Structures are given as structure tokens and as C-alpha cells.
């Protein structure tokens, strides 16, 4: 799907504050409220906008354990592996990358034990050659 400059502007505005009222989004983007609404609905329907979320301050404790997992995929199985990972609710973000690792996943589990189970499930996906995981401790910088 092609995204034009207006779509990019709307996405940029939503990234900085996903709670902006539609009227303000439209005004900042230089379009009508109806056009802004239609464009955002289209971006959601087409999967460009996958959802909206919140960003917590780095000093707010959460109940879960977060980690970054680097994943090496065997041969031509990237599509199938990616689909499986995207279907796992514990996978918060998934990025294609270059270098030694094919995919980087941000994951979250309720406990260290649950993280261990999750990592075992990930490693058992057909097509995954190897993984390397680092638990995220204290955030030093967050983008707001």
C-alpha cells in the first residue's frame, strides 16, 4: 500500500500523541476532519496502523519481564517464522534486520519462568536456527 505525505504526517502526529482529537490531527495535517478520519480508518483497515498503545515512564514498574531476542532464521523460512512470531501475543514488536540476526523481537512475559517457557516456544518454531536473548533492565532513555 502506498502512503503519501499526508498519511505520513498523520502517522507522525499519532506517534507523538495517539490521543490527539481528530479535529487537531486534521488541523495539524492541513486537511478536513472527515478526510483525517477516513485516512486513519483506511490506514487501520489496511494494517498500516496495527494499533494504539501507551508509553510508560521508565521508572514505572510493570508486572512483566521484557527482553530483546535476536533470531537467526534458516534458509527461506522467514515468512513462515515471521507469521508464527506475529501471532504470539507476548511478542510486542518484531523487526527485520541485517547482519548476523534476521529478526529482532521485543517480548514480554509475566515472570522469569514464563519468559523461559516463551523462549522455549520460540526456539521450537520450525525454521529458527538460533536465538540470543537479553532481558531489559532499567530504561535509560525512552522516546515520547
C-alpha positions as CSV (number, residue, x, y, z in Angstrom):
1,X,0.0,0.0,0.0
2,X,1.3,3.4,-0.9
3,X,1.5,6.0,1.8
4,X,1.6,9.7,0.8
5,X,2.9,12.7,2.6
6,X,-0.5,13.4,4.3
7,X,-0.6,9.8,5.6
8,X,3.0,10.2,6.9
9,X,2.1,13.4,8.6
10,X,-0.9,11.8,10.3
11,X,1.2,8.8,11.4
12,X,3.9,11.2,12.8
13,X,1.3,13.1,14.7
14,X,-0.2,9.9,16.2
15,X,3.2,8.7,17.2
16,X,3.8,11.8,19.2
17,X,0.4,11.8,20.8
18,X,-2.1,9.0,19.9
19,X,-4.8,10.8,21.9
20,X,-4.9,13.9,19.8
21,X,-8.5,14.8,19.0
22,X,-9.4,14.2,15.3
23,X,-10.0,18.0,14.8
24,X,-6.4,18.8,16.0
25,X,-5.0,16.0,13.8
26,X,-6.8,17.4,10.8
27,X,-5.7,20.9,11.5
28,X,-2.1,20.0,12.0
29,X,-2.1,17.9,8.8
30,X,-3.9,20.7,6.9
31,X,-6.9,18.6,5.9
32,X,-10.6,18.4,6.9
33,X,-11.7,16.4,9.9
34,X,-13.7,14.0,7.6
35,X,-10.6,13.4,5.4
36,X,-8.4,12.8,8.5
37,X,-11.0,10.3,9.9
38,X,-11.3,8.5,6.5
39,X,-7.5,8.3,6.1
40,X,-6.9,6.9,9.6
41,X,-9.7,4.4,9.2
42,X,-8.1,3.3,5.9
43,X,-4.6,3.0,7.5
44,X,-6.1,0.8,10.2
45,X,-8.1,-1.3,7.8
46,X,-5.1,-1.8,5.6
47,X,-2.9,-2.8,8.5
48,X,-0.5,0.2,8.3
49,X,-1.7,1.2,11.7
50,X,-1.7,-2.0,13.7
51,X,-3.0,-0.5,16.9
52,X,-2.5,2.2,19.5
53,X,-0.6,1.9,22.7
54,X,0.8,3.8,25.7
55,X,4.3,4.5,26.7
56,X,5.1,4.4,30.4
57,X,7.8,6.4,32.2
58,X,10.9,4.4,32.6
59,X,10.6,4.5,36.4
60,X,7.1,2.8,36.4
61,X,7.3,-0.8,37.4
62,X,5.4,-3.2,35.3
63,X,4.3,-6.7,36.3
64,X,6.1,-8.4,33.4
65,X,9.7,-9.2,32.3
66,X,10.7,-7.7,29.0
67,X,13.5,-8.9,26.8
68,X,15.0,-8.5,23.3
69,X,15.5,-11.7,21.3
70,X,17.7,-11.8,18.3
71,X,16.7,-14.6,15.9
72,X,18.5,-16.4,13.1
73,X,16.2,-18.0,10.5
74,X,17.1,-21.0,8.4
75,X,17.0,-20.7,4.6
76,X,13.9,-19.4,3.1
77,X,11.6,-19.8,6.1
78,X,11.5,-16.1,7.1
79,X,7.8,-15.6,6.0
80,X,6.6,-18.6,8.0
81,X,8.6,-17.8,11.1
82,X,7.6,-14.2,11.0
83,X,3.9,-15.2,10.8
84,X,4.2,-17.5,13.8
85,X,6.0,-14.8,15.8
86,X,3.4,-12.2,14.9
87,X,0.7,-14.5,16.2
88,X,2.3,-14.7,19.6
89,X,0.7,-12.1,22.0
90,X,3.9,-12.0,24.0
91,X,5.8,-10.6,21.0
92,X,5.4,-6.8,21.4
93,X,7.5,-5.7,18.4
94,X,9.1,-7.5,15.6
95,X,11.8,-6.1,13.3
96,X,13.6,-7.4,10.2
97,X,17.3,-6.5,10.4
98,X,20.6,-7.1,8.7
99,X,23.8,-8.7,9.9
100,X,24.0,-11.9,11.9
101,X,20.4,-11.9,13.1
102,X,17.4,-11.9,10.7
103,X,14.8,-10.7,13.2
104,X,14.8,-8.8,16.4
105,X,11.8,-9.3,18.7
106,X,10.8,-7.4,21.8
107,X,9.0,-9.9,24.1
108,X,7.2,-9.7,27.4
109,X,6.2,-12.4,29.9
110,X,4.7,-12.3,33.3
111,X,7.7,-13.8,35.1
112,X,11.1,-15.2,34.6
113,X,9.6,-18.7,34.5
114,X,7.1,-17.6,31.9
115,X,9.9,-16.0,29.9
116,X,11.8,-19.3,30.0
117,X,8.7,-21.1,28.6
118,X,8.2,-18.4,25.9
119,X,11.8,-18.6,24.8
120,X,11.5,-22.4,24.6
121,X,8.4,-22.0,22.4
122,X,10.2,-19.6,20.2
123,X,13.2,-21.8,19.8
124,X,10.9,-24.7,18.8
125,X,9.4,-22.9,15.8
126,X,10.4,-24.7,12.6
127,X,12.9,-22.5,10.7
128,X,14.6,-20.9,13.7
129,X,18.3,-21.7,13.7
130,X,19.4,-19.9,16.9
131,X,18.4,-17.1,19.3
132,X,20.2,-14.8,21.7
133,X,18.1,-13.0,24.4
134,X,18.9,-10.1,26.7
135,X,16.5,-9.2,29.5
136,X,15.7,-5.5,29.6
137,X,16.5,-4.0,32.9
138,X,16.2,-0.3,33.6
139,X,15.4,2.1,30.8
140,X,17.9,4.9,30.3
141,X,16.1,6.7,27.6
142,X,12.6,6.5,26.2
143,X,11.1,8.2,23.2
144,X,7.9,10.0,23.9
